């Protein structure tokens, strides 16, 4: 996920030689600026994580095509320090295989270090001292922990075979709506985890669960959750049934499948990453960006972004009777 963010943001930022300040001109007078980008994933269990930062300078080209540039804008020889709640970590300069779409050879320069991932609510900061004396800095906070709620108790486990309560036609899962002073983006995804015996070997698999189906020319079309500011997600019970059936679609040997758990993951972006996402997609009014601001930036002394995200997880065990309805083993 972080590598996708990095390539997208770098491609948007490093060619900042254009703007809308001067009428009738697609380019403004070029001024070199410095770019810093770094994404940090928070973790409840404080697992080891590789944190990566990219440094570059803006550039200008003849004409209006930024891909015409052939000189790598990456900055070498910088001192980059990441801090978690005041504890410093020095990032080391290195190279890695270039990502798809990279136009400056087969290697990409970056700064990285293996660290213990910060827990929720950790304060994160970064300082990059460039060889020319310029200093870039930024701060953010890992999103806090959240508790989950369910519109149905499922005393014997998750099932769609129940008496629906008035006004509750779907299963709604929510995550704690504490008194937020910041608007964050959330990306929920529900998957059913299963195993399958093949040639005496048990293999694992998963099936995503759509929130609903809509009519299409070729039949029902599944609709999956997407990014939003909502603090809940609603799943039609029919969509859960369809995902259960999809696990063994076309396979008569139902008993070779074993399952008992569905897992909900909710990716939460902090405020800087939420604002950046919106500045690119333009979908959230409360994050509206001026037309002359290409992307959101929270970096002092330059442009770019330091941002964080965290993955909230919860598991729901199935009702054994529901699993057996499909001919699967409960395990």
C-alpha positions in Angstrom: 0.0 0.0 0.0 2.7 2.5 1.0 4.6 2.0 -2.3 1.5 2.8 -4.3 1.1 6.0 -2.3 4.7 6.9 -2.8 4.9 6.5 -6.6 1.6 8.3 -7.1 2.5 11.3 -4.9 6.0 11.6 -6.3 4.7 11.6 -9.8 2.2 14.4 -8.9 4.7 16.6 -7.0 8.1 16.5 -8.5 7.0 18.2 -11.8 5.5 21.2 -10.1 6.5 23.7 -12.7 2.9 24.6 -13.7 0.1 26.5 -12.1 -2.8 28.9 -12.6 -1.4 32.1 -11.2 -0.7 33.7 -14.6 -3.6 34.1 -17.1 -3.3 32.3 -20.5 -0.2 30.3 -19.4 -0.1 26.7 -18.5 3.3 27.2 -16.7 4.6 29.6 -14.2 8.1 30.7 -13.6 10.0 27.7 -12.3 11.2 27.8 -8.7 13.1 24.7 -7.3 11.4 23.2 -4.2 12.1 20.1 -2.2 9.8 17.2 -1.7 9.5 14.8 1.3 7.1 11.9 1.6 6.8 9.2 4.2 4.0 6.9 5.3 3.9 5.2 8.7 1.6 2.3 9.6 0.5 2.1 13.2 0.2 -1.4 14.8 -1.6 -2.5 17.9 0.9 -5.3 18.4 4.0 -3.2 17.7 5.3 -5.5 15.0 8.5 -4.7 13.1 7.9 -2.5 10.1 10.1 -1.0 7.4 9.5 2.7 7.2 10.5 4.4 3.9 11.0 8.1 3.1 11.6 9.6 -0.4 13.3 12.9 -1.0 13.4 14.8 -4.3 13.6 18.2 -5.9 11.1 19.7 -8.3 12.2 20.2 -11.9 11.2 22.0 -15.1 11.1 20.7 -18.7 11.0 22.2 -22.1 7.4 22.1 -23.1 4.6 20.7 -21.0 5.4 17.0 -20.7 7.0 16.1 -17.3 8.0 12.6 -18.5 10.5 14.3 -20.8 12.8 14.8 -17.8 15.7 12.3 -17.8 17.6 13.5 -14.6 16.6 11.6 -11.5 15.2 14.3 -9.0 16.0 12.1 -6.0 18.2 13.7 -3.4 21.3 11.9 -2.1 23.3 12.4 1.1 20.5 13.7 3.3 20.2 13.0 7.1 16.7 11.8 7.8 15.4 11.2 11.3 12.0 9.8 12.2 10.7 10.1 15.7 7.9 8.1 17.5 6.8 9.9 20.7 10.2 11.7 20.8 12.4 8.6 20.3 14.6 9.1 17.2 15.3 6.6 14.4 17.9 7.5 11.8 16.9 6.3 8.3 19.6 4.9 6.1 20.1 5.8 2.4 19.7 2.8 0.0 18.4 1.7 -3.3 15.6 -0.6 -4.3 14.2 -2.0 -7.6 12.3 0.8 -9.3 8.5 0.5 -9.2 6.5 0.2 -12.4 6.3 3.5 -14.3 9.6 4.8 -12.9 11.5 6.7 -15.6 14.9 7.0 -14.1 16.5 3.6 -14.5 16.1 0.3 -12.7 16.8 1.5 -9.1 15.1 4.1 -6.9 16.9 5.9 -4.1 15.2 6.0 -0.7 15.8 6.3 3.0 14.6 3.5 5.2 14.9 1.6 8.5 13.3 -1.3 10.3 11.4 0.0 13.4 8.9 -1.2 15.9 5.6 0.0 14.5 4.1 2.8 16.7 0.8 2.0 18.6 -2.4 4.1 18.2 -2.1 7.8 19.2 1.7 7.9 18.9 3.1 11.2 17.8 5.2 10.9 14.7 7.7 13.4 13.3 10.3 13.5 10.6 13.2 15.9 9.9 15.3 15.7 6.7 18.5 17.8 6.5 19.6 18.2 2.9 23.2 18.5 1.8 22.6 22.2 0.9 21.5 23.0 4.5 17.8 23.0 3.7 15.6 21.3 6.3 12.3 19.7 5.8 10.0 18.6 8.6 6.5 17.4 9.4 4.4 15.8 12.1 1.3 13.7 12.4 -0.4 11.4 14.9 -1.3 7.7 14.4 -5.1 7.2 14.6 -6.4 6.0 17.9 -7.8 2.6 18.7 -11.5 1.9 18.0 -14.1 -0.6 19.3 -16.6 -2.3 17.0 -20.3 -2.6 17.4 -22.9 -4.9 15.7 -26.5 -4.3 15.0 -27.2 -8.0 15.9 -25.8 -9.9 18.8 -25.5 -13.3 17.1 -25.6 -15.2 20.4 -24.5 -18.5 18.7 -22.3 -16.9 16.0 -22.7 -15.0 12.7 -25.6 -16.2 10.6 -28.1 -14.9 8.2 -30.8 -17.3 9.4 -32.5 -15.1 12.0 -35.6 -13.1 12.6 -35.0 -9.6 11.3 -35.7 -6.8 13.7 -37.9 -3.9 12.6 -35.8 -1.3 10.9 -32.8 -3.6 10.8 -32.9 -5.3 7.4 -29.1 -5.5 7.1 -26.1 -6.3 9.3 -24.5 -3.0 10.3 -21.0 -3.0 11.8 -19.8 0.2 13.3 -16.5 1.4 14.8 -16.4 3.6 17.9 -17.6 7.2 17.1 -15.7 9.0 19.8 -15.7 12.8 19.8 -13.6 13.3 16.7 -12.1 16.7 16.1 -10.7 15.5 12.8 -12.5 13.9 9.8 -10.8 10.7 8.7 -11.3 8.4 5.8 -12.1 4.7 6.4 -11.9 1.7 4.1 -13.7 -1.4 5.5 -13.4 -4.9 4.0 -15.1 -8.1 5.2 -13.6 -11.5 4.2 -14.6 -15.0 4.9 -11.6 -17.2 5.8 -11.5 -20.8 4.8 -9.3 -23.9 4.3 -9.5 -26.6 1.6 -8.0 -30.0 1.5 -6.2 -30.7 -1.8 -4.2 -33.9 -2.3 -3.8 -34.3 1.5 -2.6 -30.7 1.9 -4.7 -28.1 3.6 -4.6 -24.7 1.8 -6.0 -21.4 3.1 -8.1 -18.9 1.2 -10.5 -16.0 1.6 -13.5 -14.6 -0.2 -14.4 -10.9 0.0 -18.0 -10.1 1.0 -19.9 -7.3 -0.9 -22.2 -4.9 0.8 -24.9 -5.5 -1.7 -25.8 -6.5 -5.2 -27.2 -4.2 -8.0 -28.9 -5.2 -11.2 -26.8 -5.5 -14.3 -27.2 -6.7 -17.9 -25.4 -9.9 -17.2 -27.0 -10.5 -13.8 -26.4 -9.2 -10.2 -23.3 -7.1 -9.8 -21.5 -7.1 -6.4 -20.8 -3.8 -4.8 -17.8 -3.6 -2.3 -17.0 -1.1 0.3 -15.0 2.0 -0.6 -13.3 4.9 1.1 -15.7 7.2 3.0 -16.0 9.2 6.2 -18.7 6.8 7.5 -18.1 5.1 10.8 -20.1 2.0 9.9 -20.7 -0.4 7.1 -24.0 -2.1 6.1 -24.0 -5.6 4.6 -27.1 -7.2 3.1 -27.6 -10.7 4.4 -28.1 -12.0 0.9 -24.5 -10.7 0.1 -23.1 -12.8 2.9 -25.0 -15.9 1.6 -23.6 -15.3 -1.9 -20.0 -15.0 -0.6 -20.5 -18.3 1.4 -21.7 -20.1 -1.8 -18.9 -18.6 -3.9 -16.3 -20.4 -1.7 -17.0 -23.7 -3.3 -18.7 -22.6 -6.6 -18.5 -25.4 -9.1 -16.9 -27.9 -6.7 -19.2 -30.8 -5.6 -16.8 -31.7 -2.8 -18.2 -29.3 -0.2 -16.9 -31.2 2.8 -13.3 -30.5 1.7 -13.8 -26.9 2.8 -13.5 -25.8 6.4 -14.3 -22.4 8.0 -15.6 -20.7 11.1 -14.5 -17.1 10.9 -15.2 -13.8 9.0 -12.7 -11.0 9.5 -13.5 -7.3 9.2 -10.6 -4.9 8.6 -11.0 -1.2 8.6 -8.1 0.9 7.3 -8.2 4.4 8.9 -6.2 7.3 7.3 -5.0 10.1 9.5 -6.0 13.7 8.7 -3.0 14.4 6.3 -3.6 11.2 4.3 -7.3 11.8 4.2 -6.8 15.3 2.9 -4.3 14.1 0.4 -6.6 11.4 -0.9 -9.4 14.0 -1.2 -7.2 16.5 -3.0 -6.5 13.9 -5.7 -10.0 12.5 -5.9 -12.0 15.7 -5.1 -14.8 13.7 -3.5 -15.1 15.2 0.0 -16.4 18.7 0.2 -15.0 19.3 3.7 -11.5 18.7 2.3 -11.9 21.0 -0.8 -8.5 22.1 -2.2 -7.9 25.3 -4.2 -7.6 24.8 -7.9 -4.0 26.1 -7.8 -2.9 23.6 -5.1 -2.1 20.4 -6.9 -1.9 18.1 -3.9 -2.2 18.5 -0.1 1.1 19.1 1.7 2.0 19.2 5.5 5.8 19.5 5.1 7.5 22.6 6.4 10.4 23.9 4.4 9.2 22.2 1.3 6.2 20.2 0.0 5.1 16.7 0.4 3.5 14.6 3.1 4.1 12.7 6.3 1.0 10.6 7.0 0.0 7.5 8.9 -2.7 4.9 8.8 -3.8 2.0 11.0 -5.7 -1.2 10.3 -8.4 -2.0 12.9 -9.4 -5.7 12.9 -12.2 -7.8 14.4 -13.2 -11.4 13.9 -16.7 -12.9 13.9 -17.1 -16.6 14.4 -19.9 -18.2 12.4 -22.8 -20.1 13.9 -21.9 -23.8 13.3 -25.4 -24.5 11.9 -24.9 -21.9 9.3 -21.6 -23.4 8.1 -23.1 -26.9 7.9 -25.9 -25.6 5.7 -23.4 -25.3 2.9 -21.9 -28.7 3.5 -18.7 -27.2 4.9 -16.7 -28.4 7.9 -16.7 -26.1 11.0 -13.1 -25.6 12.0 
